[in-house]
Amino acid sequence: MLNYFSRKCINHQQIYSKKLTDRIPDYSAQARLSGITACSDEKDLALKLISGQLVKVRGGRKYRIENMKHSYPYLTRDSRRLLNEIGRRFRNK
């Protein structure tokens, strides 16, 4: 009789990674082309906010922003506009 139970874990990482379509490399490249660099610390983040490179994103009727432990809820103005449009279209469905 075949044993269908195993103590060995199955590695699904490669299969999952092939399906991942979040396009983070494309987003990062576009951000660099726009002159936006990664923030080195909270002071750098504050400078980008003051200069207008980044804006705070707040949840509302269109989408929800969860508490973040390893990131901050800031986007470029164009990215925030896109997020609002996606949220609006989703709500209209």
Backbone as CSV, one residue per row, in Angstrom:
resi,resn,N_x,N_y,N_z,CA_x,CA_y,CA_z,C_x,C_y,C_z
1,MET,0.839,-1.175,0.000,0.000,0.000,0.000,0.889,1.245,0.000
2,LEU,0.530,2.237,-0.829,1.296,3.473,-0.914,1.063,4.340,0.309
3,ASN,2.110,5.004,0.731,2.005,5.927,1.854,1.917,7.343,1.287
4,TYR,0.771,7.984,1.427,0.573,9.331,0.902,0.975,10.414,1.893
5,PHE,1.360,10.031,3.077,1.756,10.989,4.097,3.264,10.956,4.243
6,SER,3.860,12.119,4.289,5.309,12.208,4.391,5.675,13.301,5.389
7,ARG,6.790,13.134,6.034,7.286,14.162,6.954,8.131,15.187,6.194
8,LYS,8.415,14.920,4.951,9.246,15.807,4.151,8.385,16.921,3.550
9,CYS,8.844,18.147,3.643,8.109,19.286,3.081,8.331,19.347,1.574
10,ILE,7.310,19.732,0.867,7.409,19.916,-0.576,7.791,21.371,-0.826
11,ASN,8.762,21.601,-1.685,9.208,22.951,-1.988,8.405,23.482,-3.175
12,HIS,7.498,24.407,-2.912,6.686,25.005,-3.970,7.234,26.356,-4.417
13,GLN,8.347,26.792,-3.877,8.848,28.136,-4.140,9.056,28.399,-5.631
14,GLN,9.662,27.485,-6.363,9.919,27.727,-7.774,8.623,27.859,-8.557
15,ILE,7.656,27.026,-8.270,6.370,27.102,-8.961,5.698,28.433,-8.666
16,TYR,5.704,28.834,-7.402,5.080,30.093,-7.011,5.780,31.273,-7.675
17,SER,7.117,31.245,-7.686,7.871,32.356,-8.241,7.583,32.560,-9.722
18,LYS,7.337,31.482,-10.461,7.031,31.614,-11.882,5.686,32.299,-12.094
19,LYS,4.786,32.167,-11.129,3.468,32.778,-11.248,3.439,34.198,-10.704
20,LEU,4.476,34.616,-10.000,4.511,35.932,-9.387,4.566,37.000,-10.470
21,THR,3.610,37.902,-10.463,3.542,38.917,-11.519,3.433,40.318,-10.942
22,ASP,4.047,40.579,-9.804,3.913,41.898,-9.199,4.785,42.958,-9.861
23,ARG,5.696,42.565,-10.718,6.505,43.462,-11.529,7.332,44.448,-10.702
24,ILE,7.780,44.036,-9.529,8.596,44.911,-8.692,9.872,45.358,-9.410
25,PRO,10.575,44.481,-10.155,11.763,44.969,-10.872,11.429,46.094,-11.851
26,ASP,10.294,46.004,-12.552,9.890,47.063,-13.479,9.595,48.353,-12.725
27,TYR,8.899,48.234,-11.600,8.558,49.404,-10.797,9.823,50.081,-10.281
28,SER,10.770,49.291,-9.794,12.015,49.841,-9.259,12.809,50.550,-10.351
29,ALA,12.871,49.959,-11.529,13.598,50.577,-12.644,12.944,51.895,-13.043
30,GLN,11.621,51.928,-13.118,10.908,53.153,-13.478,11.116,54.233,-12.420
31,ALA,11.129,53.845,-11.164,11.363,54.810,-10.084,12.750,55.432,-10.221
32,ARG,13.755,54.605,-10.506,15.110,55.135,-10.682,15.171,56.085,-11.874
33,LEU,14.490,55.744,-12.976,14.469,56.627,-14.144,13.799,57.956,-13.824
34,SER,12.869,57.949,-12.882,12.175,59.171,-12.474,12.981,59.969,-11.455
35,GLY,14.148,59.460,-11.079,14.992,60.164,-10.127,14.713,59.819,-8.679
36,ILE,13.920,58.797,-8.435,13.594,58.398,-7.069,14.505,57.243,-6.675
37,THR,15.223,57.439,-5.591,16.117,56.399,-5.092,15.534,55.800,-3.815
38,ALA,16.032,54.645,-3.437,15.571,53.997,-2.205,15.936,54.869,-1.010
39,CYS,15.059,54.917,-0.038,15.317,55.685,1.184,16.272,54.899,2.071
40,SER,17.275,55.582,2.584,18.254,54.908,3.436,17.807,54.839,4.890
41,ASP,16.957,55.792,5.309,16.461,55.802,6.687,15.219,56.702,6.756
42,GLU,14.676,56.875,7.953,13.465,57.685,8.113,13.717,59.159,7.803
43,LYS,14.927,59.638,8.057,15.270,61.030,7.734,15.212,61.246,6.222
44,ASP,15.749,60.305,5.476,15.710,60.370,4.012,14.260,60.330,3.516
45,LEU,13.441,59.499,4.140,12.022,59.424,3.794,11.340,60.763,4.043
46,ALA,11.633,61.388,5.180,11.048,62.692,5.511,11.454,63.750,4.488
47,LEU,12.697,63.717,4.034,13.160,64.672,3.021,12.405,64.495,1.704
48,LYS,12.133,63.249,1.337,11.387,62.989,0.099,9.933,63.447,0.231
49,LEU,9.391,63.352,1.428,8.030,63.850,1.660,7.992,65.370,1.553
50,ILE,8.945,66.039,2.193,9.001,67.506,2.175,9.200,68.022,0.757
51,SER,10.040,67.339,-0.019,10.322,67.783,-1.388,9.189,67.450,-2.360
52,GLY,8.231,66.617,-1.923,7.105,66.270,-2.788,7.344,65.059,-3.670
53,GLN,8.494,64.399,-3.509,8.745,63.191,-4.301,7.794,62.071,-3.904
54,LEU,7.432,62.031,-2.622,6.530,60.999,-2.114,5.350,61.641,-1.397
55,VAL,4.229,60.920,-1.369,3.033,61.360,-0.643,2.531,60.197,0.202
56,LYS,1.874,60.529,1.308,1.339,59.492,2.191,0.073,58.913,1.574
57,VAL,-0.108,57.622,1.733,-1.300,56.935,1.238,-2.136,56.541,2.445
58,ARG,-3.404,56.939,2.422,-4.325,56.590,3.504,-5.455,55.755,2.922
59,GLY,-5.891,54.780,3.666,-7.007,53.955,3.216,-8.321,54.723,3.295
60,GLY,-9.306,54.209,2.621,-10.631,54.820,2.617,-11.642,53.848,2.045
61,ARG,-12.640,54.369,1.327,-13.665,53.517,0.718,-13.106,52.652,-0.411
62,LYS,-12.105,53.146,-1.099,-11.598,52.445,-2.282,-10.633,51.305,-1.948
63,TYR,-9.890,51.450,-0.886,-8.915,50.429,-0.495,-8.548,50.632,0.971
64,ARG,-7.862,49.647,1.506,-7.472,49.673,2.916,-5.955,49.556,3.011
65,ILE,-5.366,50.332,3.868,-3.933,50.250,4.127,-3.760,49.604,5.496
66,GLU,-3.162,48.441,5.519,-2.924,47.721,6.771,-1.711,48.323,7.486
67,ASN,-1.562,48.010,8.758,-0.366,48.418,9.492,0.839,47.729,8.873
68,MET,1.904,48.480,8.701,3.102,47.950,8.059,4.224,47.824,9.076
69,LYS,4.901,46.688,9.046,6.016,46.461,9.960,7.365,46.680,9.282
70,HIS,7.426,46.468,7.973,8.707,46.533,7.272,8.680,47.533,6.119
71,SER,7.705,48.414,6.109,7.572,49.373,5.025,6.810,50.591,5.534
72,TYR,6.594,51.550,4.656,5.860,52.763,5.001,4.822,53.034,3.924
73,PRO,3.681,53.612,4.275,2.614,53.838,3.290,2.810,55.122,2.485
74,TYR,3.843,55.159,1.662,4.124,56.321,0.833,4.315,55.875,-0.607
75,LEU,3.827,56.700,-1.525,3.963,56.444,-2.960,4.301,57.746,-3.668
76,THR,4.669,57.639,-4.939,4.775,58.842,-5.758,3.358,59.325,-6.062
77,ARG,3.226,60.569,-6.497,1.889,61.102,-6.821,1.220,60.281,-7.932
78,ASP,1.995,59.926,-8.955,1.431,59.123,-10.048,0.983,57.753,-9.554
79,SER,1.776,57.149,-8.678,1.408,55.835,-8.136,0.147,55.928,-7.290
80,ARG,0.013,57.012,-6.532,-1.200,57.181,-5.722,-2.421,57.377,-6.621
81,ARG,-2.251,58.127,-7.700,-3.361,58.301,-8.656,-3.777,56.957,-9.246
82,LEU,-2.786,56.140,-9.613,-3.073,54.814,-10.160,-3.787,53.946,-9.125
83,LEU,-3.323,53.960,-7.892,-3.964,53.187,-6.829,-5.414,53.630,-6.632
84,ASN,-5.649,54.937,-6.651,-7.017,55.444,-6.517,-7.898,55.001,-7.683
85,GLU,-7.345,55.004,-8.884,-8.107,54.568,-10.057,-8.434,53.078,-9.975
86,ILE,-7.470,52.271,-9.570,-7.715,50.834,-9.408,-8.797,50.616,-8.365
87,GLY,-8.700,51.323,-7.240,-9.707,51.208,-6.190,-11.085,51.629,-6.662
88,ARG,-11.150,52.725,-7.431,-12.431,53.216,-7.947,-13.065,52.191,-8.878
89,ARG,-12.265,51.656,-9.795,-12.803,50.667,-10.737,-13.252,49.400,-10.020
90,PHE,-12.501,48.997,-9.012,-12.876,47.803,-8.255,-14.199,48.028,-7.530
91,ARG,-14.365,49.198,-6.927,-15.606,49.502,-6.196,-16.803,49.563,-7.148
92,ASN,-16.580,49.983,-8.389,-17.678,50.102,-9.360,-18.122,48.764,-9.920
93,LYS,-17.362,47.708,-9.700,-17.731,46.383,-10.229,-18.872,45.792,-9.464
